[in-house]
Amino acid sequence: LPRMAPPARHKAGVQKVLYVYLSISVAFSYNIDLQHPLVFRGPNTSFFGYSVLEHYHDNTRWVIVGAPRANSSYSSSVVSPGAVFKCRLHNNPERRCTEMDLGRGNQPRESCGKTCQGDRDDEWMGVSLARQDRVNGNILACAHRWKNVYYDSEHILPHGYCSIIPPTLQGQTKPLIPCYEDYKQKYGEEHGSCQAGIAGVFTEELVVMGAPGSYYWTGTIKVYNLTSDTFYSPNKDSIDSHRYSYLGYAVTAGHFSSPNVIDIVAGAPQHSGCGKVYVFKIDGTSLVKSFQASGKMVHEQHCVFAKCFNI
């Protein structure tokens, strides 16, 4: 967001350390072993550990870590673009983490459309991570501060950028710039400043990206269907939200209303000073609101989460 507060500053030693606690699966599968953590360290001042997820592929377990303020060894000409690291959980006695090559080259600018020139400086790659909900799932990594500077004499447009990374953690990635539209150049209006990817979730076939800067920071969400190669977003007029509500600051998804329906949940933490949460469903080619609820305390819905219950 235009003046989003940076994460609270901690001592340098805390900023660069990620602790992974292994569950004791033999006796108590939900207990956490606090006495024998695996400690992974990243570059200083990189915000290593800002986002974290587990990944399993080809009989190997990984921890995937976002470091959105890191310099990239694959993009040394870019200023602090951020990086995504992979840390092998087993057979890794030195607790070494390796930066992943997202295949974006070494240039600070990248062509992305008829009226799109991407600026990667300080883009915050790794601000959010998500894993596809299936065996051998892909990984989503986002950079919400990625900018379109095609119209830089008039407007710098922080559209946001995401990459879909294959389950092998190497090879060609798929770029997603859900807020870019040809010839649109107004900052604030529509999706010019949407900052997509500040939050993300990955179902079996849907990629959900929060875009809290759209419509003068009213916010929205962008949903991409991998199978149909289609983007969805809710109709602005159907959402009872106001400027600076930051809808999309947090997102999740799951089968909440029916086993056959994916419900998409998005938080708007600044709505009326108390926060609001929305639930959406895909209906044909549209994303329609099915539920909404307001918070009772200041700035609720900064985070939302999904949980499964066996009833």
Contacts in CASP RR format, 6 or more apart in sequence:
PFRMAT RR
TARGET T0000
AUTHOR 0000-0000-0000
METHOD contacts of the structure
MODEL  1
LPRMAPPARHKAGVQKVLYVYLSISVAFSYNIDLQHPLVFRGPNTSFFGY
SVLEHYHDNTRWVIVGAPRANSSYSSSVVSPGAVFKCRLHNNPERRCTEM
DLGRGNQPRESCGKTCQGDRDDEWMGVSLARQDRVNGNILACAHRWKNVY
YDSEHILPHGYCSIIPPTLQGQTKPLIPCYEDYKQKYGEEHGSCQAGIAG
VFTEELVVMGAPGSYYWTGTIKVYNLTSDTFYSPNKDSIDSHRYSYLGYA
VTAGHFSSPNVIDIVAGAPQHSGCGKVYVFKIDGTSLVKSFQASGKMVHE
QHCVFAKCFNI
1 195 0 8 1.000
1 198 0 8 1.000
1 212 0 8 1.000
1 213 0 8 1.000
1 217 0 8 1.000
1 246 0 8 1.000
2 193 0 8 1.000
2 217 0 8 1.000
7 47 0 8 1.000
7 50 0 8 1.000
9 15 0 8 1.000
12 44 0 8 1.000
12 45 0 8 1.000
15 44 0 8 1.000
15 45 0 8 1.000
15 46 0 8 1.000
15 47 0 8 1.000
15 48 0 8 1.000
16 41 0 8 1.000
16 42 0 8 1.000
16 43 0 8 1.000
16 44 0 8 1.000
16 45 0 8 1.000
16 46 0 8 1.000
16 48 0 8 1.000
17 39 0 8 1.000
17 40 0 8 1.000
17 41 0 8 1.000
17 42 0 8 1.000
17 48 0 8 1.000
18 39 0 8 1.000
18 40 0 8 1.000
18 41 0 8 1.000
18 42 0 8 1.000
18 48 0 8 1.000
18 49 0 8 1.000
18 52 0 8 1.000
18 63 0 8 1.000
18 65 0 8 1.000
18 87 0 8 1.000
19 37 0 8 1.000
19 38 0 8 1.000
19 39 0 8 1.000
19 40 0 8 1.000
20 37 0 8 1.000
20 38 0 8 1.000
20 39 0 8 1.000
20 40 0 8 1.000
20 63 0 8 1.000
20 87 0 8 1.000
20 89 0 8 1.000
21 32 0 8 1.000
21 33 0 8 1.000
21 34 0 8 1.000
21 37 0 8 1.000
21 38 0 8 1.000
22 32 0 8 1.000
22 33 0 8 1.000
22 36 0 8 1.000
22 37 0 8 1.000
22 38 0 8 1.000
23 29 0 8 1.000
23 30 0 8 1.000
23 31 0 8 1.000
23 32 0 8 1.000
23 33 0 8 1.000
24 31 0 8 1.000
24 32 0 8 1.000
24 33 0 8 1.000
38 89 0 8 1.000
38 95 0 8 1.000
39 95 0 8 1.000
40 63 0 8 1.000
40 65 0 8 1.000
40 87 0 8 1.000
40 95 0 8 1.000
40 97 0 8 1.000
41 48 0 8 1.000
41 95 0 8 1.000
41 97 0 8 1.000
42 48 0 8 1.000
42 65 0 8 1.000
42 67 0 8 1.000
42 70 0 8 1.000
42 85 0 8 1.000
42 97 0 8 1.000
43 67 0 8 1.000
43 70 0 8 1.000
43 71 0 8 1.000
45 69 0 8 1.000
46 67 0 8 1.000
46 68 0 8 1.000
46 69 0 8 1.000
46 70 0 8 1.000
46 71 0 8 1.000
46 82 0 8 1.000
46 83 0 8 1.000
47 66 0 8 1.000
47 67 0 8 1.000
47 68 0 8 1.000
47 69 0 8 1.000
47 70 0 8 1.000
48 65 0 8 1.000
48 66 0 8 1.000
48 67 0 8 1.000
48 70 0 8 1.000
48 85 0 8 1.000
49 65 0 8 1.000
49 66 0 8 1.000
49 67 0 8 1.000
50 66 0 8 1.000
50 67 0 8 1.000
50 68 0 8 1.000
50 126 0 8 1.000
50 127 0 8 1.000
51 65 0 8 1.000
51 66 0 8 1.000
51 68 0 8 1.000
51 126 0 8 1.000
51 127 0 8 1.000
51 128 0 8 1.000
51 129 0 8 1.000
52 63 0 8 1.000
52 64 0 8 1.000
52 65 0 8 1.000
52 66 0 8 1.000
52 129 0 8 1.000
53 63 0 8 1.000
53 64 0 8 1.000
53 129 0 8 1.000
53 130 0 8 1.000
53 131 0 8 1.000
53 139 0 8 1.000
54 61 0 8 1.000
54 62 0 8 1.000
54 63 0 8 1.000
54 64 0 8 1.000
54 131 0 8 1.000
55 61 0 8 1.000
55 62 0 8 1.000
55 63 0 8 1.000
55 64 0 8 1.000
55 86 0 8 1.000
55 131 0 8 1.000
55 139 0 8 1.000
55 167 0 8 1.000
55 169 0 8 1.000
56 62 0 8 1.000
57 136 0 8 1.000
57 137 0 8 1.000
57 167 0 8 1.000
57 168 0 8 1.000
57 169 0 8 1.000
58 168 0 8 1.000
60 88 0 8 1.000
60 90 0 8 1.000
61 88 0 8 1.000
61 89 0 8 1.000
61 90 0 8 1.000
62 86 0 8 1.000
62 87 0 8 1.000
62 88 0 8 1.000
62 89 0 8 1.000
62 169 0 8 1.000
63 86 0 8 1.000
63 87 0 8 1.000
63 89 0 8 1.000
64 84 0 8 1.000
64 85 0 8 1.000
64 86 0 8 1.000
64 87 0 8 1.000
64 129 0 8 1.000
64 131 0 8 1.000
64 139 0 8 1.000
64 169 0 8 1.000
65 84 0 8 1.000
65 85 0 8 1.000
65 86 0 8 1.000
65 87 0 8 1.000
65 97 0 8 1.000
66 82 0 8 1.000
66 83 0 8 1.000
66 84 0 8 1.000
66 85 0 8 1.000
66 125 0 8 1.000
66 126 0 8 1.000
66 127 0 8 1.000
66 129 0 8 1.000
66 141 0 8 1.000
67 82 0 8 1.000
67 83 0 8 1.000
67 84 0 8 1.000
67 85 0 8 1.000
67 126 0 8 1.000
68 82 0 8 1.000
68 124 0 8 1.000
68 125 0 8 1.000
68 126 0 8 1.000
68 127 0 8 1.000
68 143 0 8 1.000
69 80 0 8 1.000
69 82 0 8 1.000
69 124 0 8 1.000
70 80 0 8 1.000
70 81 0 8 1.000
70 82 0 8 1.000
70 83 0 8 1.000
70 99 0 8 1.000
71 79 0 8 1.000
71 80 0 8 1.000
71 81 0 8 1.000
71 82 0 8 1.000
71 83 0 8 1.000
72 78 0 8 1.000
72 81 0 8 1.000
72 82 0 8 1.000
72 83 0 8 1.000
72 99 0 8 1.000
72 125 0 8 1.000
73 83 0 8 1.000
73 99 0 8 1.000
74 99 0 8 1.000
74 101 0 8 1.000
74 102 0 8 1.000
74 103 0 8 1.000
74 104 0 8 1.000
74 105 0 8 1.000
74 106 0 8 1.000
75 81 0 8 1.000
75 104 0 8 1.000
75 105 0 8 1.000
75 106 0 8 1.000
75 107 0 8 1.000
75 108 0 8 1.000
75 120 0 8 1.000
76 106 0 8 1.000
77 106 0 8 1.000
77 107 0 8 1.000
77 108 0 8 1.000
78 106 0 8 1.000
78 107 0 8 1.000
78 108 0 8 1.000
78 120 0 8 1.000
78 121 0 8 1.000
79 108 0 8 1.000
79 121 0 8 1.000
79 122 0 8 1.000
80 121 0 8 1.000
80 122 0 8 1.000
81 120 0 8 1.000
81 121 0 8 1.000
81 122 0 8 1.000
81 123 0 8 1.000
81 124 0 8 1.000
81 125 0 8 1.000
81 143 0 8 1.000
82 123 0 8 1.000
82 124 0 8 1.000
82 125 0 8 1.000
82 126 0 8 1.000
82 143 0 8 1.000
83 99 0 8 1.000
83 100 0 8 1.000
83 125 0 8 1.000
83 126 0 8 1.000
84 99 0 8 1.000
84 100 0 8 1.000
84 102 0 8 1.000
84 125 0 8 1.000
84 126 0 8 1.000
84 129 0 8 1.000
84 141 0 8 1.000
84 165 0 8 1.000
85 97 0 8 1.000
85 98 0 8 1.000
85 99 0 8 1.000
85 100 0 8 1.000
86 97 0 8 1.000
86 98 0 8 1.000
86 100 0 8 1.000
86 169 0 8 1.000
87 95 0 8 1.000
87 96 0 8 1.000
87 97 0 8 1.000
87 98 0 8 1.000
88 96 0 8 1.000
100 165 0 8 1.000
100 169 0 8 1.000
100 170 0 8 1.000
101 170 0 8 1.000
101 171 0 8 1.000
102 125 0 8 1.000
102 141 0 8 1.000
102 163 0 8 1.000
102 165 0 8 1.000
102 173 0 8 1.000
103 171 0 8 1.000
103 172 0 8 1.000
103 173 0 8 1.000
104 110 0 8 1.000
104 120 0 8 1.000
104 163 0 8 1.000
104 173 0 8 1.000
108 119 0 8 1.000
108 120 0 8 1.000
108 121 0 8 1.000
109 117 0 8 1.000
109 118 0 8 1.000
109 119 0 8 1.000
109 120 0 8 1.000
109 149 0 8 1.000
110 117 0 8 1.000
110 118 0 8 1.000
110 120 0 8 1.000
111 117 0 8 1.000
111 118 0 8 1.000
112 118 0 8 1.000
112 148 0 8 1.000
112 175 0 8 1.000
112 177 0 8 1.000
112 180 0 8 1.000
113 180 0 8 1.000
113 182 0 8 1.000
114 182 0 8 1.000
114 183 0 8 1.000
115 148 0 8 1.000
115 150 0 8 1.000
115 151 0 8 1.000
115 182 0 8 1.000
115 183 0 8 1.000
115 184 0 8 1.000
115 185 0 8 1.000
116 148 0 8 1.000
116 150 0 8 1.000
116 177 0 8 1.000
116 180 0 8 1.000
116 182 0 8 1.000
117 148 0 8 1.000
117 149 0 8 1.000
117 150 0 8 1.000
117 152 0 8 1.000
118 146 0 8 1.000
118 147 0 8 1.000
118 148 0 8 1.000
118 149 0 8 1.000
118 150 0 8 1.000
119 146 0 8 1.000
119 147 0 8 1.000
119 148 0 8 1.000
119 149 0 8 1.000
119 152 0 8 1.000
119 156 0 8 1.000
120 143 0 8 1.000
120 146 0 8 1.000
122 145 0 8 1.000
123 143 0 8 1.000
123 145 0 8 1.000
123 146 0 8 1.000
123 147 0 8 1.000
123 160 0 8 1.000
123 161 0 8 1.000
124 143 0 8 1.000
124 144 0 8 1.000
124 145 0 8 1.000
124 146 0 8 1.000
125 141 0 8 1.000
125 142 0 8 1.000
125 143 0 8 1.000
125 146 0 8 1.000
125 161 0 8 1.000
125 163 0 8 1.000
126 141 0 8 1.000
126 142 0 8 1.000
126 143 0 8 1.000
127 142 0 8 1.000
127 143 0 8 1.000
127 144 0 8 1.000
127 145 0 8 1.000
127 197 0 8 1.000
127 198 0 8 1.000
128 140 0 8 1.000
128 141 0 8 1.000
128 142 0 8 1.000
128 144 0 8 1.000
128 197 0 8 1.000
128 198 0 8 1.000
128 199 0 8 1.000
128 200 0 8 1.000
129 139 0 8 1.000
129 140 0 8 1.000
129 141 0 8 1.000
129 142 0 8 1.000
130 139 0 8 1.000
130 140 0 8 1.000
130 200 0 8 1.000
130 201 0 8 1.000
130 202 0 8 1.000
130 207 0 8 1.000
131 137 0 8 1.000
131 138 0 8 1.000
131 139 0 8 1.000
131 140 0 8 1.000
131 202 0 8 1.000
132 138 0 8 1.000
132 139 0 8 1.000
132 140 0 8 1.000
132 202 0 8 1.000
132 203 0 8 1.000
132 204 0 8 1.000
133 202 0 8 1.000
133 203 0 8 1.000
133 204 0 8 1.000
134 204 0 8 1.000
136 167 0 8 1.000
137 167 0 8 1.000
138 164 0 8 1.000
138 165 0 8 1.000
138 166 0 8 1.000
138 167 0 8 1.000
138 202 0 8 1.000
139 164 0 8 1.000
139 165 0 8 1.000
139 167 0 8 1.000
139 169 0 8 1.000
139 202 0 8 1.000
140 162 0 8 1.000
140 163 0 8 1.000
140 164 0 8 1.000
140 165 0 8 1.000
140 200 0 8 1.000
140 202 0 8 1.000
140 207 0 8 1.000
141 162 0 8 1.000
141 163 0 8 1.000
141 165 0 8 1.000
142 160 0 8 1.000
142 161 0 8 1.000
142 162 0 8 1.000
142 163 0 8 1.000
142 196 0 8 1.000
142 197 0 8 1.000
142 198 0 8 1.000
142 200 0 8 1.000
142 209 0 8 1.000
143 160 0 8 1.000
143 161 0 8 1.000
143 162 0 8 1.000
143 197 0 8 1.000
144 158 0 8 1.000
144 160 0 8 1.000
144 195 0 8 1.000
144 196 0 8 1.000
144 197 0 8 1.000
144 198 0 8 1.000
145 158 0 8 1.000
145 160 0 8 1.000
145 195 0 8 1.000
146 158 0 8 1.000
146 159 0 8 1.000
146 160 0 8 1.000
146 161 0 8 1.000
146 177 0 8 1.000
147 156 0 8 1.000
147 157 0 8 1.000
147 158 0 8 1.000
147 159 0 8 1.000
147 160 0 8 1.000
148 156 0 8 1.000
148 157 0 8 1.000
148 158 0 8 1.000
148 159 0 8 1.000
148 180 0 8 1.000
148 192 0 8 1.000
149 156 0 8 1.000
149 157 0 8 1.000
150 157 0 8 1.000
150 185 0 8 1.000
151 157 0 8 1.000
151 185 0 8 1.000
154 185 0 8 1.000
155 185 0 8 1.000
155 186 0 8 1.000
155 187 0 8 1.000
155 192 0 8 1.000
156 187 0 8 1.000
157 185 0 8 1.000
157 187 0 8 1.000
157 192 0 8 1.000
157 193 0 8 1.000
158 192 0 8 1.000
158 193 0 8 1.000
158 194 0 8 1.000
158 195 0 8 1.000
159 177 0 8 1.000
159 178 0 8 1.000
159 179 0 8 1.000
159 180 0 8 1.000
159 191 0 8 1.000
159 192 0 8 1.000
159 194 0 8 1.000
159 195 0 8 1.000
159 196 0 8 1.000
160 177 0 8 1.000
160 179 0 8 1.000
160 194 0 8 1.000
160 195 0 8 1.000
160 196 0 8 1.000
160 197 0 8 1.000
161 175 0 8 1.000
161 176 0 8 1.000
161 177 0 8 1.000
161 196 0 8 1.000
162 175 0 8 1.000
162 176 0 8 1.000
162 177 0 8 1.000
162 178 0 8 1.000
162 196 0 8 1.000
162 197 0 8 1.000
162 207 0 8 1.000
162 209 0 8 1.000
163 173 0 8 1.000
163 174 0 8 1.000
163 175 0 8 1.000
163 176 0 8 1.000
164 173 0 8 1.000
164 174 0 8 1.000
164 176 0 8 1.000
164 207 0 8 1.000
164 226 0 8 1.000
165 173 0 8 1.000
166 172 0 8 1.000
166 173 0 8 1.000
176 196 0 8 1.000
176 207 0 8 1.000
176 209 0 8 1.000
176 224 0 8 1.000
177 196 0 8 1.000
178 191 0 8 1.000
178 194 0 8 1.000
178 196 0 8 1.000
178 209 0 8 1.000
178 211 0 8 1.000
178 222 0 8 1.000
178 224 0 8 1.000
178 231 0 8 1.000
178 233 0 8 1.000
179 191 0 8 1.000
179 192 0 8 1.000
179 194 0 8 1.000
179 196 0 8 1.000
179 211 0 8 1.000
179 214 0 8 1.000
179 222 0 8 1.000
180 191 0 8 1.000
181 190 0 8 1.000
181 191 0 8 1.000
184 190 0 8 1.000
184 191 0 8 1.000
184 192 0 8 1.000
186 192 0 8 1.000
187 193 0 8 1.000
188 213 0 8 1.000
188 214 0 8 1.000
188 215 0 8 1.000
188 216 0 8 1.000
188 217 0 8 1.000
189 215 0 8 1.000
189 216 0 8 1.000
190 214 0 8 1.000
190 215 0 8 1.000
191 211 0 8 1.000
191 214 0 8 1.000
191 215 0 8 1.000
191 220 0 8 1.000
192 214 0 8 1.000
193 213 0 8 1.000
193 214 0 8 1.000
193 217 0 8 1.000
194 211 0 8 1.000
194 212 0 8 1.000
194 213 0 8 1.000
194 214 0 8 1.000
194 219 0 8 1.000
194 220 0 8 1.000
194 222 0 8 1.000
195 211 0 8 1.000
195 212 0 8 1.000
195 213 0 8 1.000
196 209 0 8 1.000
196 210 0 8 1.000
196 211 0 8 1.000
196 222 0 8 1.000
197 209 0 8 1.000
197 210 0 8 1.000
197 211 0 8 1.000
198 210 0 8 1.000
198 211 0 8 1.000
198 212 0 8 1.000
198 248 0 8 1.000
198 249 0 8 1.000
199 209 0 8 1.000
199 210 0 8 1.000
199 248 0 8 1.000
199 249 0 8 1.000
199 250 0 8 1.000
199 251 0 8 1.000
200 207 0 8 1.000
200 208 0 8 1.000
200 209 0 8 1.000
200 210 0 8 1.000
200 251 0 8 1.000
201 207 0 8 1.000
201 208 0 8 1.000
201 251 0 8 1.000
201 252 0 8 1.000
201 253 0 8 1.000
202 208 0 8 1.000
203 253 0 8 1.000
203 254 0 8 1.000
203 262 0 8 1.000
205 225 0 8 1.000
205 226 0 8 1.000
205 227 0 8 1.000
206 223 0 8 1.000
206 224 0 8 1.000
206 225 0 8 1.000
206 226 0 8 1.000
206 253 0 8 1.000
206 262 0 8 1.000
206 264 0 8 1.000
206 282 0 8 1.000
207 223 0 8 1.000
207 224 0 8 1.000
207 226 0 8 1.000
208 221 0 8 1.000
208 222 0 8 1.000
208 223 0 8 1.000
208 251 0 8 1.000
208 252 0 8 1.000
208 253 0 8 1.000
208 264 0 8 1.000
209 221 0 8 1.000
209 222 0 8 1.000
209 223 0 8 1.000
209 224 0 8 1.000
209 251 0 8 1.000
210 219 0 8 1.000
210 220 0 8 1.000
210 221 0 8 1.000
210 222 0 8 1.000
210 248 0 8 1.000
210 249 0 8 1.000
210 251 0 8 1.000
210 266 0 8 1.000
211 219 0 8 1.000
211 220 0 8 1.000
211 221 0 8 1.000
211 222 0 8 1.000
211 233 0 8 1.000
211 248 0 8 1.000
212 219 0 8 1.000
212 246 0 8 1.000
212 247 0 8 1.000
212 248 0 8 1.000
212 249 0 8 1.000
213 219 0 8 1.000
213 246 0 8 1.000
214 220 0 8 1.000
215 236 0 8 1.000
215 243 0 8 1.000
216 243 0 8 1.000
216 244 0 8 1.000
217 243 0 8 1.000
217 244 0 8 1.000
217 245 0 8 1.000
217 246 0 8 1.000
218 236 0 8 1.000
218 239 0 8 1.000
218 241 0 8 1.000
218 242 0 8 1.000
218 243 0 8 1.000
218 244 0 8 1.000
218 245 0 8 1.000
218 247 0 8 1.000
219 241 0 8 1.000
219 245 0 8 1.000
219 246 0 8 1.000
219 247 0 8 1.000
219 248 0 8 1.000
219 268 0 8 1.000
220 233 0 8 1.000
220 234 0 8 1.000
220 236 0 8 1.000
220 239 0 8 1.000
220 247 0 8 1.000
220 248 0 8 1.000
221 233 0 8 1.000
221 234 0 8 1.000
221 247 0 8 1.000
221 248 0 8 1.000
221 251 0 8 1.000
221 264 0 8 1.000
221 266 0 8 1.000
221 280 0 8 1.000
221 287 0 8 1.000
222 231 0 8 1.000
222 232 0 8 1.000
222 233 0 8 1.000
223 231 0 8 1.000
223 232 0 8 1.000
223 233 0 8 1.000
223 264 0 8 1.000
223 282 0 8 1.000
223 287 0 8 1.000
224 230 0 8 1.000
224 231 0 8 1.000
224 232 0 8 1.000
225 231 0 8 1.000
225 232 0 8 1.000
225 282 0 8 1.000
230 285 0 8 1.000
232 282 0 8 1.000
232 285 0 8 1.000
232 286 0 8 1.000
232 287 0 8 1.000
233 287 0 8 1.000
234 278 0 8 1.000
234 280 0 8 1.000
234 286 0 8 1.000
234 287 0 8 1.000
234 288 0 8 1.000
234 289 0 8 1.000
235 286 0 8 1.000
235 287 0 8 1.000
238 288 0 8 1.000
238 289 0 8 1.000
239 247 0 8 1.000
239 278 0 8 1.000
239 289 0 8 1.000
240 292 0 8 1.000
241 247 0 8 1.000
241 268 0 8 1.000
241 271 0 8 1.000
241 276 0 8 1.000
241 278 0 8 1.000
242 271 0 8 1.000
242 272 0 8 1.000
244 270 0 8 1.000
245 268 0 8 1.000
245 269 0 8 1.000
245 270 0 8 1.000
245 271 0 8 1.000
245 272 0 8 1.000
245 275 0 8 1.000
245 276 0 8 1.000
246 267 0 8 1.000
246 268 0 8 1.000
246 269 0 8 1.000
246 270 0 8 1.000
246 271 0 8 1.000
247 266 0 8 1.000
247 267 0 8 1.000
247 268 0 8 1.000
247 271 0 8 1.000
247 276 0 8 1.000
247 278 0 8 1.000
248 266 0 8 1.000
248 267 0 8 1.000
248 268 0 8 1.000
249 267 0 8 1.000
249 268 0 8 1.000
249 269 0 8 1.000
249 301 0 8 1.000
249 302 0 8 1.000
250 266 0 8 1.000
250 267 0 8 1.000
250 269 0 8 1.000
250 301 0 8 1.000
250 302 0 8 1.000
250 303 0 8 1.000
250 304 0 8 1.000
251 264 0 8 1.000
251 265 0 8 1.000
251 266 0 8 1.000
251 267 0 8 1.000
251 304 0 8 1.000
252 264 0 8 1.000
252 265 0 8 1.000
252 304 0 8 1.000
252 305 0 8 1.000
252 306 0 8 1.000
253 262 0 8 1.000
253 263 0 8 1.000
253 264 0 8 1.000
253 265 0 8 1.000
253 306 0 8 1.000
254 262 0 8 1.000
254 263 0 8 1.000
254 264 0 8 1.000
254 265 0 8 1.000
254 306 0 8 1.000
255 261 0 8 1.000
255 262 0 8 1.000
255 263 0 8 1.000
256 263 0 8 1.000
256 265 0 8 1.000
256 279 0 8 1.000
256 306 0 8 1.000
257 263 0 8 1.000
257 279 0 8 1.000
257 281 0 8 1.000
257 290 0 8 1.000
261 281 0 8 1.000
262 281 0 8 1.000
262 282 0 8 1.000
263 279 0 8 1.000
263 280 0 8 1.000
263 281 0 8 1.000
263 290 0 8 1.000
264 279 0 8 1.000
264 280 0 8 1.000
264 281 0 8 1.000
264 282 0 8 1.000
264 287 0 8 1.000
265 277 0 8 1.000
265 278 0 8 1.000
265 279 0 8 1.000
265 280 0 8 1.000
265 304 0 8 1.000
265 306 0 8 1.000
266 277 0 8 1.000
266 278 0 8 1.000
266 280 0 8 1.000
266 304 0 8 1.000
267 275 0 8 1.000
267 276 0 8 1.000
267 277 0 8 1.000
267 278 0 8 1.000
267 301 0 8 1.000
267 302 0 8 1.000
267 304 0 8 1.000
268 275 0 8 1.000
268 276 0 8 1.000
268 277 0 8 1.000
268 278 0 8 1.000
268 301 0 8 1.000
269 275 0 8 1.000
269 299 0 8 1.000
269 300 0 8 1.000
269 301 0 8 1.000
269 302 0 8 1.000
270 299 0 8 1.000
271 294 0 8 1.000
271 301 0 8 1.000
272 294 0 8 1.000
273 298 0 8 1.000
273 299 0 8 1.000
274 294 0 8 1.000
274 295 0 8 1.000
274 296 0 8 1.000
274 297 0 8 1.000
274 298 0 8 1.000
274 299 0 8 1.000
274 300 0 8 1.000
275 294 0 8 1.000
275 295 0 8 1.000
275 299 0 8 1.000
275 300 0 8 1.000
275 301 0 8 1.000
276 292 0 8 1.000
276 293 0 8 1.000
276 294 0 8 1.000
276 295 0 8 1.000
276 301 0 8 1.000
277 292 0 8 1.000
277 293 0 8 1.000
277 295 0 8 1.000
277 300 0 8 1.000
277 301 0 8 1.000
277 304 0 8 1.000
278 289 0 8 1.000
278 291 0 8 1.000
278 292 0 8 1.000
279 289 0 8 1.000
279 290 0 8 1.000
279 291 0 8 1.000
279 292 0 8 1.000
280 287 0 8 1.000
280 288 0 8 1.000
280 289 0 8 1.000
280 290 0 8 1.000
281 287 0 8 1.000
281 288 0 8 1.000
281 290 0 8 1.000
282 288 0 8 1.000
295 301 0 8 1.000
END
